[in-house]
């Protein structure tokens, strides 16, 4: 029998659990060697270190005393609507807790938060090969923008090269 289900904002003492879940997500996405996050870097970037800036937040879902899932997110902005929103960076429910509605519970908590800030939207990306997640998201009413939008990213050397271009760029 399932224990009591709770969803709550992460606190500093949750950092080890957050890192464990991030590593489990990376394994699920077949990229376990890509995780560079540490407890210290999470502590700093999630705003738990005194004087640090909060770049993201996390919601944790517990079944009884067991951490079952996590939503890691940050605020976004819609210029056309001039309203804030939430971008869901990662949603993960541990395998042994799937099929219980916990993903929907986490998304519903984020949807409530969007409404509380008079926000315009809740959005995220999903890997094209992840059919179970795509079907789940479509089942809760999410729109697949894949035909109209292409996700772009600049990181690593390309990020450093772009930053060196300066305000006006050097055309290289």
VOBA-1610 file (N, C-alpha, C; in pm, whole numbers, padded with zeros to 5 digits, always signed):
BEGIN
Unk+00084-00118+00000Unk+00000+00000+00000Unk+00088+00124+00000Unk+00051+00221-00084Unk+00128+00345-00095Unk+00110+00428+00031Unk+00219+00495+00068Unk+00214+00586+00182Unk+00153+00719+00141Unk+00150+00808+00235Unk+00098+00942+00211Unk+00186+01011+00107Unk+00122+01083+00012Unk+00194+01154-00094Unk+00199+01302-00060Unk+00321+01359-00065Unk+00338+01502-00041Unk+00426+01561-00151Unk+00398+01685-00184Unk+00481+01762-00276Unk+00523+01886-00200Unk+00653+01915-00205Unk+00701+02033-00135Unk+00822+02091-00205Unk+00846+02219-00178Unk+00964+02285-00231Unk+01088+02225-00166Unk+01192+02208-00245Unk+01317+02154-00193Unk+01382+02254-00100Unk+01454+02201-00002Unk+01535+02280+00091Unk+01679+02230+00082Unk+01769+02303+00145Unk+01912+02271+00135Unk+01944+02126+00169Unk+01877+02072+00269Unk+01906+01934+00309Unk+01862+01831+00205Unk+01788+01874+00103Unk+01744+01784-00004Unk+01846+01769-00116Unk+01955+01844-00110Unk+02053+01843-00219Unk+02101+01701-00255Unk+02135+01615-00159Unk+02178+01480-00198Unk+02070+01403-00276Unk+01946+01416-00236Unk+01835+01349-00306Unk+01820+01407-00447Unk+01828+01538-00459Unk+01817+01601-00590Unk+01926+01549-00683Unk+02049+01541-00634Unk+02159+01492-00717Unk+02137+01345-00755Unk+02089+01264-00663Unk+02059+01123-00694Unk+01957+01114-00807Unk+01852+01194-00799Unk+01747+01190-00900Unk+01800+01241-01034Unk+01883+01344-01033Unk+01945+01393-01157Unk+02026+01282-01223Unk+02102+01208-01143Unk+02182+01098-01198Unk+02094+00985-01252Unk+01983+00957-01186Unk+01890+00856-01235Unk+01827+00901-01367Unk+01793+01029-01377Unk+01739+01084-01501Unk+01840+01071-01614Unk+01965+01106-01587Unk+02070+01096-01689Unk+02086+00951-01737Unk+02077+00857-01646Unk+02085+00716-01682Unk+01967+00678-01771Unk+01847+00723-01735Unk+01727+00698-01815Unk+01741+00756-01955Unk+01802+00874-01964Unk+01819+00941-02093Unk+01945+00895-02166Unk+02009+00789-02114Unk+02125+00726-02176Unk+02246+00820-02185Unk+02260+00909-02087Unk+02371+01005-02083Unk+02431+01014-01942Unk+02459+00900-01876Unk+02504+00908-01737Unk+02636+00982-01718Unk+02721+00985-01820Unk+02850+01052-01808Unk+02843+01203-01828Unk+02726+01254-01861Unk+02711+01397-01888Unk+02684+01480-01763Unk+02653+01416-01652Unk+02619+01489-01529Unk+02746+01548-01469Unk+02750+01680-01465Unk+02861+01752-01403Unk+02818+01818-01272Unk+02690+01813-01242Unk+02637+01872-01118Unk+02700+01804-00997Unk+02723+01883-00894Unk+02772+01832-00765Unk+02679+01885-00657Unk+02692+01832-00539Unk+02612+01886-00429Unk+02644+02035-00410Unk+02770+02069-00420Unk+02810+02209-00401Unk+02752+02300-00511Unk+02759+02257-00637Unk+02706+02342-00744Unk+02554+02355-00735Unk+02487+02249-00693Unk+02342+02259-00673Unk+02310+02353-00557Unk+02386+02340-00450Unk+02366+02427-00334Unk+02377+02574-00374Unk+02477+02605-00457Unk+02500+02742-00501Unk+02391+02791-00598Unk+02355+02710-00695Unk+02265+02756-00801Unk+02117+02747-00765Unk+02084+02668-00666Unk+01944+02662-00621Unk+01916+02763-00511Unk+02014+02849-00485Unk+01995+02960-00393Unk+02003+02926-00246Unk+02062+02813-00212Unk+02070+02775-00072Unk+02194+02828-00001Unk+02292+02871-00077Unk+02413+02928-00019Unk+02388+03076+00008Unk+02423+03121+00127Unk+02401+03261+00162Unk+02470+03351+00061Unk+02396+03446+00009Unk+02449+03540-00088Unk+02447+03490-00231Unk+02407+03364-00253Unk+02403+03312-00390Unk+02270+03345-00455Unk+02271+03347-00585Unk+02151+03375-00663Unk+02076+03244-00688Unk+01946+03250-00689Unk+01863+03133-00716Unk+01832+03128-00865Unk+01888+03031-00935Unk+01866+03017-01078Unk+01756+02917-01111Unk+01726+02830-01019Unk+01624+02729-01041Unk+01569+02685-00907Unk+01455+02617-00913Unk+01390+02563-00793Unk+01356+02417-00820Unk+01329+02346-00714Unk+01290+02207-00729Unk+01170+02177-00639Unk+01080+02098-00692Unk+00971+02040-00614Unk+01003+01892-00599Unk+00985+01841-00480Unk+01005+01699-00455Unk+00872+01636-00418Unk+00849+01517-00471Unk+00730+01441-00438Unk+00775+01321-00357Unk+00713+01304-00243Unk+00744+01193-00154Unk+00623+01101-00142Unk+00652+00971-00139Unk+00552+00872-00101Unk+00596+00823+00035Unk+00523+00864+00136Unk+00569+00837+00272Unk+00699+00912+00294Unk+00803+00840+00334Unk+00935+00902+00356Unk+01028+00885+00236Unk+00978+00824+00130Unk+01062+00794+00014Unk+01049+00900-00095Unk+01161+00959-00139Unk+01155+01053-00250Unk+01121+00978-00378Unk+01007+01012-00439Unk+00958+00940-00555Unk+00979+01015-00686Unk+00987+01147-00680Unk+01003+01223-00804Unk+01042+01366-00778Unk+01077+01434-00888Unk+01124+01572-00879Unk+01087+01649-01004Unk+01058+01776-00985Unk+01044+01871-01095Unk+01143+01983-01068Unk+01235+02006-01161Unk+01332+02114-01148Unk+01296+02218-01253Unk+01281+02345-01211Unk+01224+02445-01301Unk+01278+02584-01271Unk+01249+02676-01361Unk+01285+02816-01341Unk+01182+02903-01412Unk+01184+03031-01379Unk+01089+03123-01440Unk+01131+03157-01583Unk+01032+03172-01667Unk+01052+03213-01805Unk+00966+03338-01829Unk+00965+03384-01952Unk+00890+03505-01982Unk+00837+03500-02125Unk+00714+03541-02143Unk+00654+03552-02276Unk+00650+03699-02315Unk+00729+03736-02416Unk+00730+03876-02459Unk+00598+03915-02524Unk+00537+03827-02599Unk+00412+03862-02668Unk+00297+03882-02570Unk+00301+03809-02460Unk+00195+03823-02360Unk+00235+03913-02244Unk+00364+03947-02238Unk+00419+04027-02127Unk+00379+03965-01992Unk+00406+03835-01984Unk+00372+03761-01862Unk+00482+03659-01832Unk+00500+03630-01703Unk+00595+03526-01665Unk+00537+03387-01691Unk+00622+03291-01681Unk+00581+03152-01693Unk+00682+03065-01619Unk+00669+02936-01639Unk+00764+02841-01580Unk+00814+02751-01691Unk+00946+02733-01693Unk+01008+02636-01782Unk+01052+02518-01696Unk+01000+02403-01729Unk+01032+02280-01659Unk+01158+02222-01721Unk+01267+02228-01650Unk+01394+02176-01700Unk+01395+02023-01695Unk+01351+01967-01584Unk+01348+01822-01570Unk+01232+01778-01483Unk+01165+01674-01531Unk+01061+01605-01454Unk+01102+01459-01451Unk+01108+01402-01332Unk+01147+01262-01323Unk+01076+01196-01208Unk+01016+01081-01238Unk+00957+00995-01135Unk+01036+00865-01138Unk+01086+00827-01023Unk+01166+00705-01013Unk+01085+00585-01060Unk+01152+00490-01124Unk+01083+00379-01192Unk+00987+00304-01101Unk+01025+00281-00977Unk+00939+00202-00888Unk+00812+00277-00846Unk+00805+00408-00878Unk+00688+00488-00840Unk+00603+00529-00961Unk+00640+00484-01080Unk+00566+00523-01200Unk+00431+00454-01206Unk+00340+00517-01280Unk+00207+00462-01298Unk+00111+00495-01186Unk+00151+00584-01097Unk+00067+00621-00983Unk+00013+00763-00994Unk+00041+00830-01105Unk-00007+00967-01123Unk+00085+01072-01065Unk+00207+01034-01027Unk+00297+01129-00962Unk+00351+01234-01059Unk+00371+01197-01185Unk+00413+01296-01285Unk+00307+01402-01303Unk+00181+01360-01310Unk+00070+01454-01321Unk+00061+01541-01197Unk+00084+01482-01081Unk+00080+01558-00956Unk+00185+01670-00956Unk+00307+01638-00999Unk+00412+01740-01006Unk+00378+01848-01107Unk+00328+01809-01225Unk+00291+01908-01327Unk+00175+01995-01280Unk+00080+01935-01209Unk-00032+02013-01156Unk+00016+02116-01055Unk+00113+02078-00972Unk+00169+02174-00875Unk+00236+02290-00948Unk+00307+02262-01057Unk+00369+02369-01135Unk+00263+02454-01205Unk+00159+02391-01257Unk+00051+02467-01321Unk-00014+02562-01221Unk-00034+02517-01099Unk-00089+02605-00995Unk+00004+02722-00969Unk+00134+02696-00967Unk+00230+02803-00945Unk+00226+02905-01059Unk+00211+02858-01183Unk+00198+02951-01297Unk+00075+03040-01277Unk-00036+02982-01237Unk-00157+03060-01216Unk-00141+03159-01101Unk-00070+03117-00995Unk-00048+03205-00880Unk+00034+03329-00915Unk+00123+03318-01015Unk+00202+03434-01055Unk+00139+03505-01175Unk+00013+03471-01205Unk-00058+03524-01322Unk+00025+03502-01447Unk+00077+03382-01459Unk+00165+03347-01570Unk+00090+03304-01694Unk+00165+03298-01805Unk+00106+03267-01934Unk+00117+03119-01971Unk+00224+03052-01925Unk+00242+02915-01972Unk+00342+02836-01887Unk+00326+02705-01900Unk+00419+02607-01845Unk+00472+02533-01967Unk+00604+02530-01984Unk+00660+02467-02103Unk+00784+02386-02069Unk+00820+02295-02160Unk+00935+02209-02141Unk+00970+02144-02274Unk+01081+02073-02275Unk+01125+01996-02392Unk+01123+01848-02355Unk+01112+01765-02456Unk+01116+01621-02436Unk+01195+01560-02551Unk+01274+01460-02520Unk+01351+01393-02624Unk+01258+01324-02724Unk+01288+01335-02852Unk+01201+01280-02956Unk+01182+01130-02944Unk+01283+01058-02892Unk+01271+00913-02880Unk+01189+00870-02760Unk+01156+00963-02671Unk+01090+00928-02545Unk+00937+00922-02564Unk+00893+00824-02641Unk+00750+00809-02672Unk+00660+00798-02550Unk+00699+00721-02446Unk+00610+00714-02329Unk+00584+00852-02267Unk+00688+00934-02258Unk+00671+01068-02201Unk+00588+01157-02294Unk+00613+01149-02424Unk+00537+01230-02520Unk+00388+01198-02510Unk+00356+01069-02505Unk+00215+01029-02493Unk+00155+01077-02360Unk+00233+01067-02254Unk+00188+01116-02123Unk+00159+01265-02131Unk+00251+01344-02186Unk+00233+01489-02194Unk+00113+01526-02281Unk+00098+01460-02393Unk-00018+01488-02478Unk-00147+01450-02406Unk-00141+01347-02324Unk-00258+01303-02248Unk-00305+01402-02143Unk-00215+01490-02097Unk-00256+01591-02000Unk-00289+01725-02068Unk-00285+01725-02202Unk-00323+01846-02276Unk-00208+01930-02328Unk-00085+01881-02320Unk+00030+01957-02372Unk+00029+01955-02524Unk+00073+02064-02583Unk+00083+02077-02727Unk+00226+02052-02770Unk+00244+01966-02870Unk+00375+01939-02924Unk+00408+02046-03028Unk+00507+02130-02999Unk+00545+02239-03089Unk+00654+02197-03187Unk+00686+02069-03192Unk+00796+02018-03273Unk+00788+02050-03420Unk+00669+02071-03473Unk+00656+02102-03615Unk+00684+02249-03644Unk+00670+02333-03542Unk+00687+02476-03561Unk+00815+02532-03500Unk+00868+02468-03398Unk+00983+02521-03326Unk+01095+02418-03324Unk+01217+02467-03336Unk+01336+02384-03324Unk+01415+02433-03205Unk+01448+02347-03113Unk+01525+02386-02996Unk+01670+02409-03036Unk+01729+02517-02987Unk+01867+02552-03018Unk+01947+02565-02889Unk+02078+02545-02900Unk+02164+02555-02782Unk+02304+02597-02825Unk+02367+02680-02743Unk+02508+02713-02757Unk+02572+02678-02624Unk+02676+02592-02626Unk+02746+02558-02503Unk+02891+02523-02534Unk+02968+02492-02433Unk+03107+02453-02450Unk+03190+02558-02523Unk+03272+02513-02617Unk+03359+02603-02693Unk+03278+02706-02772Unk+03166+02665-02828Unk+03084+02758-02905Unk+03034+02872-02818Unk+03000+02844-02692Unk+02956+02947-02599Unk+03070+03045-02571Unk+03188+02991-02545Unk+03304+03077-02520Unk+03339+03161-02642Unk+03334+03102-02761Unk+03363+03176-02884Unk+03261+03287-02907Unk+03135+03258-02882Unk+03031+03360-02900Unk+03051+03474-02802Unk+03084+03445-02679Unk+03104+03548-02577Unk+03221+03640-02614Unk+03322+03584-02680Unk+03439+03665-02720Unk+03408+03759-02836Unk+03299+03741-02904Unk+03266+03826-03019Unk+03237+03970-02978Unk+03200+03992-02855Unk+03172+04128-02810Unk+03036+04175-02856Unk+03007+04300-02825Unk+02875+04356-02852Unk+02846+04359-03002Unk+02944+04399-03083Unk+02921+04416-03226Unk+02968+04298-03308Unk+03041+04208-03246Unk+03089+04089-03315Unk+03202+04121-03410Unk+03282+04021-03440Unk+03391+04039-03534Unk+03369+03960-03662Unk+03249+03900-03672Unk+03213+03828-03794Unk+03279+03692-03808Unk+03354+03648-03711Unk+03421+03517-03722Unk+03341+03410-03652
//
